[in-house]
Amino acid sequence: MIGILIALLSATTFGINHAMIRRGVISGTATQAVVVSMPVGLAFFSIVALLTGQLGVVAQFSPFALLMLAAAGIVHFVFGRYCAYRAIAAMGVNLATPVTQWSLLVSLVLALVFLTEQVDAIKLAGIGLILAGPALVVARFKRRRPATAAASGSAFKPRLVEGYTFALLACLGWGSSPVLVRAGLDGPGQALAGGVVSYAAATVVIALLMLIPGPRHDLASMTTRHLRWFSGTSIITAVSQMLLYLAMAIAPVIVVQPLLRFQTLA
């Protein structure tokens, strides 16, 4: 029950973050958002882990656990987050988020195959209902979009090919990372330390990417306003991830991941 409540709290904060990140990437870029989020997330997890006495647990992880948690950080925080932010920038939260929610299917398949988790008829029915929600959101948005755009005079035109492409890529990243996290953690006493490892690995990758001229110039063009938006969303994202890691350390992937679909309603 505790794992379920934590997962629902994580879904709520994720939903709030999606709305905020949309404001930032209207004029900023996905690269800027991802780069800012890494040191902020690493600092947040490190401070909370230190205050709760979990920071020393990092040294107790086995090589396998370190590999799984580092891979989860790179796949989720770098690849998945960048693709999701590009999708939001291209076609907005209302269209991008329901598509990225299909990462649930990736998580469920991988959990069944690699973690040997079990699923019964009741869980399947619940998963089906949760998956139907995002589909209804997309259909409703498509019906309302012409009238809403006309009434508001909005000039935003979704770039659907780009948006759907990156949303589907985000599904792969966000769908596989929970299985890696679950494989690397053994109880809630390791959750915060696991987050430190994941964020540290992602931060190293981002630092290496900054050696490339393109991403480095993109970051240099960031304004103070963009920095404020991306810093705020980075803190909320870090809180969401902390709750998610705690939930993943307690409950199976097949239980936690479907509950995250409620972020669409936030």
C-alpha positions in Angstrom: 0.0 0.0 0.0 2.8 2.4 0.8 4.4 1.8 -2.6 1.1 2.5 -4.3 0.7 5.9 -2.5 4.3 6.9 -3.2 3.8 6.0 -6.9 0.7 8.2 -7.1 2.5 11.1 -5.5 5.3 10.6 -8.1 2.7 10.7 -10.9 1.2 13.9 -9.6 4.5 15.7 -9.5 5.5 14.4 -12.9 2.2 15.8 -14.3 3.0 19.2 -12.8 6.5 19.1 -14.2 5.3 18.4 -17.8 3.2 21.5 -17.7 6.1 23.6 -16.5 8.6 22.2 -19.0 6.3 23.2 -21.8 6.6 26.8 -20.7 10.4 26.5 -20.8 10.8 24.8 -24.2 8.5 27.3 -26.0 11.5 29.5 -26.5 14.2 27.4 -24.9 15.5 24.0 -26.1 15.4 20.4 -24.9 19.2 20.3 -24.6 19.2 23.3 -22.2 16.5 21.6 -20.1 18.3 18.3 -19.9 21.7 19.9 -19.1 20.3 22.0 -16.3 18.4 19.1 -14.8 21.4 16.9 -14.3 23.5 18.8 -11.7 20.3 20.0 -9.9 19.0 16.4 -9.7 22.4 15.0 -8.6 22.7 17.7 -5.9 19.1 17.1 -4.6 19.5 13.3 -4.4 23.0 13.7 -2.7 21.7 16.1 -0.1 18.7 14.1 0.8 20.7 10.8 0.8 23.3 12.5 3.1 20.6 13.8 5.5 18.9 10.4 5.7 22.1 8.4 6.1 21.9 6.7 2.7 24.8 8.3 0.9 27.2 5.7 2.3 25.1 2.9 0.8 26.6 3.8 -2.6 29.8 2.1 -1.6 27.8 -1.1 -0.7 26.3 -1.6 -4.1 27.5 -4.6 -6.0 29.1 -4.1 -9.5 26.0 -5.4 -11.1 23.7 -3.0 -9.1 26.0 -0.1 -10.0 25.8 -1.1 -13.7 22.0 -1.3 -13.6 21.5 2.0 -11.8 24.0 3.8 -14.0 22.4 2.4 -17.1 19.0 3.5 -15.8 20.2 7.0 -15.3 21.7 7.4 -18.8 18.7 5.8 -20.5 16.1 7.7 -18.5 17.6 11.1 -17.6 19.6 11.7 -20.8 18.0 9.7 -23.7 14.4 9.5 -22.5 14.2 13.0 -21.0 15.7 14.6 -24.1 13.3 12.8 -26.4 10.3 13.6 -24.2 11.2 17.3 -24.0 11.7 17.4 -27.8 8.3 15.9 -28.2 6.7 18.4 -25.9 8.4 21.3 -27.7 7.2 20.0 -31.0 3.5 19.3 -30.3 2.7 20.3 -26.7 2.0 18.4 -23.5 -1.6 17.3 -24.5 -0.4 15.3 -27.5 3.1 14.3 -26.3 2.3 13.0 -22.8 -0.4 10.4 -23.8 2.0 8.9 -26.4 4.9 8.7 -23.9 2.5 6.9 -21.5 2.8 3.8 -23.8 6.2 3.3 -22.2 4.1 1.2 -19.8 3.9 -1.6 -22.3 7.7 -1.6 -22.7 8.1 -1.8 -18.9 5.6 -4.6 -18.5 7.1 -6.7 -21.2 10.6 -6.3 -19.8 9.4 -6.9 -16.2 7.7 -10.1 -17.2 10.7 -11.4 -19.2 13.7 -10.2 -17.1 12.3 -9.8 -13.6 9.9 -12.7 -13.8 7.1 -10.7 -12.3 3.6 -12.1 -12.4 0.4 -10.6 -13.8 -3.1 -11.9 -13.3 -6.5 -11.1 -14.9 -7.3 -8.3 -12.4 -4.0 -6.5 -13.1 -4.5 -6.9 -16.8 -7.9 -5.3 -16.6 -6.6 -2.4 -14.6 -3.7 -1.9 -17.0 -6.2 -1.9 -19.9 -8.3 0.8 -18.2 -5.3 3.0 -17.5 -4.0 2.7 -21.1 -7.5 3.7 -22.4 -7.3 7.0 -20.5 -4.5 8.6 -22.6 -6.2 7.5 -25.8 -9.3 9.3 -24.8 -7.3 12.4 -23.9 -5.8 12.4 -27.4 -9.1 12.0 -29.1 -10.7 14.8 -27.0 -7.8 17.1 -27.8 -8.1 16.5 -31.5 -11.8 17.4 -31.4 -11.3 20.6 -29.4 -8.0 21.8 -31.0 -9.5 23.7 -34.0 -12.1 25.5 -31.9 -9.6 26.3 -29.1 -7.0 27.6 -31.5 -9.5 29.8 -33.3 -10.9 31.3 -30.1 -7.4 32.0 -28.6 -5.8 33.1 -31.8 -2.9 30.8 -31.0 -0.2 30.6 -33.7 1.3 27.3 -32.4 1.2 24.6 -35.0 2.2 21.2 -33.8 5.1 19.5 -35.6 3.5 16.1 -35.5 6.2 14.0 -37.3 8.9 15.3 -35.1 6.7 15.1 -32.0 5.5 11.6 -32.4 9.0 10.3 -33.4 10.6 11.7 -30.2 7.6 10.7 -28.1 8.0 7.1 -29.3 11.7 7.2 -28.6 11.0 8.5 -25.1 8.8 5.4 -24.6 11.8 3.1 -25.2 13.9 5.1 -22.8 11.4 5.6 -20.1 9.9 2.1 -20.5 13.2 0.2 -20.0 14.7 2.3 -17.2 12.3 1.2 -14.4 13.3 -2.4 -15.0 17.0 -1.4 -14.7 16.2 0.5 -11.5 14.3 -2.5 -10.0 17.1 -4.8 -10.9 19.6 -2.6 -9.1 17.7 -1.9 -5.9 17.1 -4.2 -2.9 14.7 -2.4 -0.6 13.8 1.2 0.3 17.0 1.6 2.2 18.9 1.8 -1.1 16.5 4.1 -3.1 18.1 7.4 -2.5 21.6 6.0 -3.0 20.4 4.4 -6.2 19.2 7.8 -7.4 22.6 9.3 -6.7 24.3 6.7 -8.8 21.8 7.2 -11.7 22.1 10.9 -11.7 25.9 10.8 -11.3 26.2 8.6 -14.4 23.8 10.8 -16.4 25.7 13.9 -15.3 29.0 12.4 -16.6 27.4 11.7 -20.0 26.1 15.2 -20.2 29.5 16.6 -19.3 31.1 14.6 -22.1 28.4 15.7 -24.6 29.2 19.3 -23.7 32.6 18.7 -25.4 30.7 18.7 -28.7 30.3 22.2 -30.2 26.6 21.9 -31.0 25.3 21.1 -27.5 27.8 23.5 -26.0 26.7 26.4 -28.2 23.0 25.5 -27.5 23.7 25.8 -23.7 25.5 29.1 -24.1 22.4 30.6 -25.7 20.3 30.0 -22.7 18.8 33.1 -21.1 18.2 33.9 -17.4 14.4 33.3 -17.9 15.1 29.9 -19.4 17.4 29.1 -16.5 14.7 29.9 -14.0 12.1 27.7 -15.7 14.5 24.8 -16.2 15.9 25.0 -12.6 12.3 24.9 -11.2 11.3 22.0 -13.3 14.6 20.2 -12.4 13.8 20.4 -8.7 10.2 19.1 -9.2 11.6 16.3 -11.5 14.1 15.4 -8.8 11.3 15.1 -6.2 9.3 13.0 -8.7 12.3 10.7 -9.3 13.0 10.4 -5.6 9.4 9.2 -5.0 9.6 6.9 -8.0 12.8 5.3 -6.8 11.3 4.7 -3.4 8.2 3.1 -5.0 10.4 1.0 -7.2 12.4 -0.2 -4.3 9.2 -1.4 -2.5 6.7 -2.5 -5.2 7.1 -4.5 -8.4 7.4 -2.7 -11.8 4.1 -4.2 -12.9 2.4 -2.3 -10.1 4.2 1.0 -10.0 4.4 1.8 -13.7 0.6 1.6 -14.5 0.0 4.0 -11.6 2.3 6.6 -13.2 -0.2 7.0 -16.0 -2.3 9.2 -13.6 0.2 12.0 -14.4 -1.8 12.6 -17.5 -4.6 14.0 -15.3 -2.4 16.4 -13.4 
